[in-house]
Amino acid sequence: MKKLLLAGIAVLLLVLGLSVFLLKDLQDERTKGSSEPQMNSLPLRNDSLNHKNYQHTSATLGAIGDVLIHDRVYKDAFHNGKYDFDPMLQPVKKLLQKPDLLIANQESMIGGTQIGLSNYPSFNSPFEIADTLKRNGVDIVSISNNHSMDHGEKALYSAIGHYNQLGMPYTGAYKSLEDKMRLRVLNRNDISFGFLSYTYGLNGNVLPKNKPYLVNIFDIHTVLEDIKHARNQVDVVVVSTHWGTEYERMPSKEQMKWADEMAKAGADIIIGHHPHVLQPIQWIQHSGKKTLVVYSLGNFLSGQTHDYKDIGGILTVKVNKTVTNKTKEINLENYQFTPTFVTSSKQKHYQVLPLKEAEEKGLVQKPESYQETLAHMSAWTTE
């Protein structure tokens, strides 16, 4: 009897031990099944890493100053019965082709040889300068300036016809009201750039009363309305303005006031022309938004010499665009400015060189210099 009792107790202990072991093992399995898999299967909630809701891209905008083709320049370009301006830009071609987008100020209207080429004070230039600009990297030209109507409607229509044939976008002067109403928009890397252009006047010429659309005349109220309208259509608003006083190296109070108003209205980049010499670069801030202003980009290619009129430059600025599922943010990174210099010998062999290279070759006379030019342009942006 005693033996049977001991055997029963042993069996009971064995069953209890086995039950405890099985219960613990089951608990461990439940813990594994309810903890690790649940944690790893949760969806990633960081929107900055969710490519469907986050996008970052960038593009570089470049700008050059006045392309003002004096008779000595187009005569130098004439070889074997045709005009070829390509050799003049060869030394800076790689610099021109570097930005994603490049805008130039075509100061002299390219009416073509059929209506007669001409020099100051009433300019008319060969078609071929536009071909050269396009081959060397220019994507769009501003054509509203004080010389836009030097040869009237005929030259303007002729120039626009060639730009259209060439596939070169233009802004600031137009062939019709419909043409004027179409905002010039160019896209690069999923960033849209809208281009506006205006001139202070037309050297005494008057637009036909029934064709006020031919050239954009600078009226600050109209400009501000145009900027606000463009602001709703594109990521970046670029404004070219023909303003200021010729040969003055500093902007006027009026230029600075207008720049501030345009920046406040939503302009991202403001590019000035007309003084034929360089004027400084400035950042303007409104409500946390930065606008880049270059008050004058000087002459890029012209027949003018001395007193800083042969110095221009290539301005570039990087534009960043960040998009989430709720917001879009555009910001500009620090600009870069490369000074250029127009060289010639007895009104022949015109070329545009980087100013530093021209100085190293002994082609630059003081007070013009590479270091002085950099200091002048960055006087208002150096921290």
C-alpha positions as CSV (number, residue, x, y, z in Angstrom):
1,M,0.0,0.0,0.0
2,K,2.8,2.3,0.9
3,K,4.5,1.5,-2.4
4,L,1.4,2.4,-4.3
5,L,1.0,5.7,-2.5
6,L,4.6,6.7,-3.2
7,A,4.2,5.8,-6.9
8,G,1.1,7.9,-7.1
9,I,2.8,10.9,-5.6
10,A,5.7,10.5,-8.0
11,V,3.4,10.4,-11.0
12,L,1.5,13.5,-9.7
13,L,4.7,15.4,-9.3
14,L,5.8,14.4,-12.8
15,V,2.5,15.6,-14.3
16,L,2.7,18.9,-12.4
17,G,6.3,19.5,-13.5
18,L,5.5,18.8,-17.1
19,S,2.4,21.1,-16.9
20,V,4.6,24.0,-15.5
21,F,7.2,23.4,-18.3
22,L,4.5,23.4,-21.0
23,L,2.8,26.5,-19.6
24,K,6.1,28.5,-19.5
25,D,7.0,27.4,-23.0
26,L,3.5,28.4,-24.3
27,Q,3.9,31.8,-22.5
28,D,7.3,32.4,-24.2
29,E,5.8,31.6,-27.6
30,R,2.9,34.0,-26.9
31,T,5.3,36.7,-25.8
32,K,7.4,36.3,-29.0
33,G,4.2,36.3,-31.2
34,S,2.7,39.4,-29.6
35,S,5.7,41.6,-29.2
36,E,8.4,41.4,-31.9
37,P,6.2,40.9,-34.9
38,Q,3.8,43.7,-33.9
39,M,6.7,46.2,-33.5
40,N,8.3,45.3,-36.8
41,S,5.1,45.4,-38.8
42,L,4.1,49.0,-37.8
43,P,4.1,51.3,-40.8
44,L,6.9,53.9,-41.0
45,R,5.4,57.2,-39.9
46,N,8.3,59.6,-40.7
47,D,7.0,61.5,-43.7
48,S,10.5,62.9,-44.5
49,L,11.5,59.4,-45.5
50,N,8.3,58.6,-47.3
51,H,9.1,59.4,-51.0
52,K,5.5,59.6,-51.9
53,N,5.1,62.6,-49.6
54,Y,8.5,64.2,-49.8
55,Q,10.5,65.5,-52.7
56,H,13.7,67.6,-52.9
57,T,15.2,69.0,-56.1
58,S,17.4,71.8,-57.3
59,A,18.3,73.8,-60.4
60,T,20.8,76.6,-61.1
61,L,19.8,79.8,-62.8
62,G,22.4,81.9,-64.6
63,A,22.3,85.4,-66.0
64,I,24.5,87.6,-68.2
65,G,24.4,91.3,-68.9
66,D,24.1,93.4,-72.0
67,V,24.7,91.9,-75.5
68,L,25.1,95.2,-77.3
69,I,26.4,94.7,-80.9
70,H,28.1,97.9,-82.0
71,D,29.2,98.1,-85.7
72,R,32.8,97.3,-84.8
73,V,31.7,94.1,-83.2
74,Y,29.5,92.8,-86.1
75,K,32.1,93.9,-88.6
76,D,34.7,91.8,-86.7
77,A,32.3,88.8,-86.8
78,F,31.9,89.0,-90.6
79,H,33.9,86.3,-92.4
80,N,33.4,84.7,-95.8
81,G,30.1,86.3,-96.5
82,K,28.5,85.5,-93.1
83,Y,28.4,86.6,-89.5
84,D,29.9,84.3,-86.9
85,F,30.0,85.4,-83.3
86,D,30.9,82.0,-81.8
87,P,34.7,82.7,-81.6
88,M,34.0,85.7,-79.4
89,L,32.3,83.6,-76.7
90,Q,34.6,80.5,-77.0
91,P,36.7,81.3,-73.9
92,V,33.6,81.4,-71.7
93,K,31.5,78.8,-73.4
94,K,31.9,76.2,-70.7
95,L,30.9,78.7,-68.0
96,L,27.8,79.7,-70.0
97,Q,26.7,76.1,-70.4
98,K,27.1,75.2,-66.7
99,P,23.8,76.6,-65.3
100,D,20.6,74.6,-65.9
101,L,19.0,77.8,-67.2
102,L,20.7,81.0,-68.6
103,I,19.1,84.3,-69.4
104,A,20.8,87.1,-71.4
105,N,19.8,90.7,-72.0
106,Q,19.8,91.2,-75.8
107,E,20.3,95.0,-75.8
108,S,20.3,95.6,-79.5
109,M,17.3,94.4,-81.5
110,I,18.2,91.7,-84.0
111,G,16.2,92.9,-87.0
112,G,18.6,91.3,-89.4
113,T,20.6,92.5,-92.5
114,Q,17.5,92.8,-94.7
115,I,16.4,96.0,-93.0
116,G,20.0,97.3,-92.7
117,L,22.5,96.9,-89.8
118,S,23.2,100.0,-87.7
119,N,25.2,101.4,-84.8
120,Y,24.6,103.8,-81.9
121,P,22.3,105.6,-81.3
122,S,19.9,103.5,-83.3
123,F,20.9,99.8,-83.2
124,N,20.0,96.9,-85.5
125,S,22.0,93.7,-85.3
126,P,22.4,90.5,-87.3
127,F,20.3,87.4,-86.6
128,E,23.4,85.4,-86.1
129,I,24.1,86.8,-82.6
130,A,21.0,85.0,-81.4
131,D,22.2,81.7,-83.0
132,T,25.5,82.1,-81.1
133,L,23.9,82.8,-77.8
134,K,21.8,79.6,-78.1
135,R,24.7,77.4,-79.2
136,N,26.7,78.7,-76.2
137,G,24.0,78.0,-73.5
138,V,21.5,80.9,-73.4
139,D,18.0,79.6,-72.9
140,I,15.9,82.8,-72.9
141,V,16.5,86.5,-73.8
142,S,15.1,89.7,-72.4
143,I,14.4,92.1,-75.2
144,S,12.7,95.1,-73.4
145,N,15.2,98.0,-73.3
146,N,15.6,101.5,-74.4
147,H,16.6,100.3,-77.9
148,S,13.6,98.0,-78.4
149,M,12.0,100.4,-80.9
150,D,15.1,101.9,-82.5
151,H,13.9,100.6,-85.9
152,G,10.2,100.4,-85.1
153,E,7.8,97.6,-85.5
154,K,9.5,96.2,-88.5
155,A,12.8,95.3,-86.7
156,L,10.8,94.0,-83.7
157,Y,8.7,91.7,-85.7
158,S,11.7,90.5,-87.7
159,A,13.6,89.7,-84.5
160,I,10.7,87.9,-83.0
161,G,10.3,85.9,-86.2
162,H,13.9,84.7,-85.9
163,Y,13.6,83.9,-82.2
164,N,10.6,81.7,-83.0
165,Q,12.3,80.1,-85.9
166,L,15.3,79.4,-83.7
167,G,13.2,78.1,-80.8
168,M,14.6,80.8,-78.5
169,P,12.1,82.1,-75.9
170,Y,12.0,85.9,-75.4
171,T,10.3,88.1,-72.9
172,G,9.6,91.9,-72.6
173,A,8.6,92.7,-76.2
174,Y,5.9,90.9,-78.2
175,K,4.2,90.6,-81.6
176,S,0.6,90.6,-80.3
177,L,-1.5,91.0,-77.2
178,E,-1.9,87.2,-77.1
179,D,1.8,86.9,-77.2
180,K,2.2,89.3,-74.3
181,M,-0.4,87.6,-72.2
182,R,1.5,84.3,-72.3
183,L,3.9,84.1,-69.3
184,R,7.3,82.7,-70.3
185,V,7.8,79.5,-68.2
186,L,10.8,77.2,-68.4
187,N,11.1,74.1,-66.4
188,R,14.3,72.5,-65.0
189,N,14.5,69.5,-62.6
190,D,10.8,69.8,-61.8
191,I,11.2,73.5,-60.9
192,S,9.2,76.1,-62.9
193,F,10.7,79.5,-63.7
194,G,8.6,82.4,-64.9
195,F,10.3,85.3,-66.6
196,L,9.2,89.0,-66.7
197,S,10.9,91.9,-68.3
198,Y,10.5,95.7,-68.4
199,T,12.2,98.9,-69.6
200,Y,12.1,102.4,-68.1
201,G,11.7,103.9,-71.6
202,L,12.4,103.8,-75.4
203,N,14.8,106.7,-76.1
204,G,12.0,109.0,-77.0
205,N,10.2,106.5,-79.2
206,V,6.5,106.1,-78.6
207,L,4.5,102.9,-78.9
208,P,1.5,103.0,-81.3
209,K,-1.7,103.7,-79.4
210,N,-3.3,100.6,-80.7
211,K,-0.3,98.4,-79.9
212,P,0.8,99.1,-76.3
213,Y,1.7,95.4,-76.0
214,L,4.8,95.7,-78.2
215,V,7.2,96.5,-75.3
216,N,6.7,96.3,-71.5
217,I,7.2,99.7,-70.1
218,F,8.2,99.8,-66.4
219,D,5.4,101.0,-64.2
220,I,5.9,99.8,-60.7
221,H,2.1,99.2,-60.1
222,T,1.8,97.0,-63.2
223,V,5.1,95.2,-62.4
224,L,3.9,94.3,-58.9
225,E,0.6,93.0,-60.3
226,D,2.4,90.9,-62.9
227,I,4.7,89.5,-60.2
228,K,1.7,88.5,-58.0
229,H,0.0,86.9,-61.0
230,A,3.2,84.9,-61.9
231,R,3.7,84.0,-58.3
232,N,0.5,81.8,-58.5
233,Q,1.7,80.0,-61.6
234,V,5.4,79.1,-61.1
235,D,7.9,78.2,-58.4
236,V,10.4,80.9,-59.2
237,V,9.7,84.5,-60.5
238,V,12.6,86.1,-62.3
239,V,12.3,89.8,-63.2
240,S,14.6,91.6,-65.7
241,T,14.5,95.4,-65.3
242,H,16.1,98.0,-67.6
243,W,16.6,100.9,-65.1
244,G,19.1,103.2,-63.4
245,T,21.6,105.7,-64.7
246,E,24.2,104.9,-67.4
247,Y,27.8,104.4,-66.2
248,E,26.9,104.8,-62.5
249,R,28.4,102.0,-60.4
250,M,25.9,102.2,-57.6
251,P,22.1,101.9,-57.8
252,S,19.9,104.9,-57.2
253,K,17.5,105.2,-54.3
254,E,14.7,104.7,-56.8
255,Q,16.2,101.4,-58.0
256,M,16.6,100.2,-54.4
257,K,13.0,101.2,-53.5
258,W,11.6,99.4,-56.5
259,A,13.7,96.3,-55.8
260,D,12.3,96.2,-52.2
261,E,8.7,96.5,-53.5
262,M,9.2,93.7,-56.1
263,A,10.8,91.4,-53.5
264,K,7.9,92.1,-51.2
265,A,5.4,91.3,-54.0
266,G,7.0,87.9,-54.5
267,A,9.9,88.2,-57.0
268,D,12.6,85.7,-56.3
269,I,15.4,87.0,-58.5
270,I,15.8,90.5,-59.9
271,I,18.3,91.2,-62.7
272,G,19.1,94.8,-63.6
273,H,20.5,96.2,-66.9
274,H,21.1,99.5,-68.6
275,P,24.0,101.2,-66.7
276,H,26.6,99.3,-68.8
277,V,28.7,98.9,-65.7
278,L,28.4,96.5,-62.8
279,Q,26.3,97.4,-59.8
280,P,26.4,95.4,-56.5
281,I,24.4,92.3,-55.6
282,Q,22.1,92.3,-52.6
283,W,19.8,90.0,-50.6
284,I,16.4,91.4,-49.6
285,Q,14.3,89.6,-47.0
286,H,10.6,89.8,-46.4
287,S,8.7,87.5,-44.0
288,G,11.5,85.0,-44.0
289,K,11.8,84.9,-47.8
290,K,15.0,85.9,-49.5
291,T,15.2,87.7,-52.9
292,L,18.4,88.0,-54.8
293,V,19.0,91.4,-56.6
294,V,21.8,92.3,-58.9
295,Y,21.3,96.0,-59.7
296,S,23.3,95.8,-62.9
297,L,25.1,93.0,-64.7
298,G,27.1,95.4,-66.9
299,N,28.1,94.7,-70.5
300,F,28.7,91.1,-71.5
301,L,29.6,91.7,-75.2
302,S,29.8,95.2,-76.6
303,G,32.1,97.6,-78.3
304,Q,32.4,99.9,-75.3
305,T,35.7,100.1,-73.5
306,H,37.4,101.6,-70.4
307,D,35.9,103.0,-67.2
308,Y,34.4,99.6,-66.2
309,K,32.3,99.4,-69.4
310,D,34.3,96.3,-70.6
311,I,33.6,94.3,-67.4
312,G,30.5,92.1,-67.0
313,G,29.9,88.8,-65.4
314,I,28.0,85.5,-65.1
315,L,25.7,85.4,-62.1
316,T,24.5,82.0,-60.9
317,V,22.2,81.0,-58.0
318,K,21.0,77.6,-56.9
319,V,17.3,77.2,-56.4
320,N,16.1,74.5,-54.0
321,K,12.6,73.1,-54.0
322,T,11.2,70.9,-51.2
323,V,7.7,69.5,-51.4
324,T,5.8,67.5,-48.7
325,N,2.2,66.4,-48.8
326,K,1.2,69.7,-47.2
327,T,3.8,72.3,-48.2
328,K,6.1,73.6,-50.9
329,E,9.2,75.5,-50.0
330,I,11.5,77.4,-52.4
331,N,14.8,78.8,-51.2
332,L,17.9,80.3,-52.8
333,E,21.5,79.3,-51.9
334,N,24.4,81.5,-52.0
335,Y,25.1,83.0,-55.4
336,Q,28.3,82.8,-57.4
337,F,29.6,85.6,-59.6
338,T,32.3,85.2,-62.2
339,P,33.6,88.6,-63.7
340,T,34.2,88.7,-67.4
341,F,36.1,91.1,-69.6
342,V,35.7,92.1,-73.3
343,T,39.1,92.2,-75.1
344,S,39.9,93.5,-78.5
345,S,42.8,94.9,-80.5
346,K,42.3,98.0,-82.6
347,Q,38.5,97.2,-82.7
348,K,39.1,93.7,-83.9
349,H,39.4,90.2,-82.4
350,Y,36.7,90.8,-79.9
351,Q,36.4,88.1,-77.2
352,V,34.8,87.6,-73.8
353,L,37.3,86.2,-71.3
354,P,37.1,85.5,-67.5
355,L,38.4,88.7,-66.0
356,K,40.9,86.8,-63.9
357,E,42.4,85.3,-67.0
358,A,42.4,88.6,-68.9
359,E,44.2,90.2,-65.9
360,E,46.8,87.5,-65.9
361,K,47.5,88.1,-69.6
362,G,48.0,91.8,-68.9
363,L,44.9,92.9,-70.8
364,V,43.3,94.8,-67.9
365,Q,44.2,98.3,-66.9
366,K,43.8,99.6,-63.3
367,P,41.6,100.6,-61.5
368,E,39.8,97.8,-63.2
369,S,40.8,94.5,-61.6
370,Y,39.5,91.1,-60.7
371,Q,39.8,91.7,-56.9
372,E,38.3,95.1,-57.1
373,T,35.3,93.8,-59.1
374,L,34.6,91.0,-56.7
375,A,34.8,93.4,-53.7
376,H,32.4,95.9,-55.6
377,M,29.8,93.2,-56.4
378,S,29.8,91.6,-52.9
379,A,30.0,94.9,-50.9
380,W,26.4,94.4,-49.7
381,T,26.5,90.6,-49.2
382,T,29.7,90.1,-47.3
383,E,28.9,89.2,-43.7
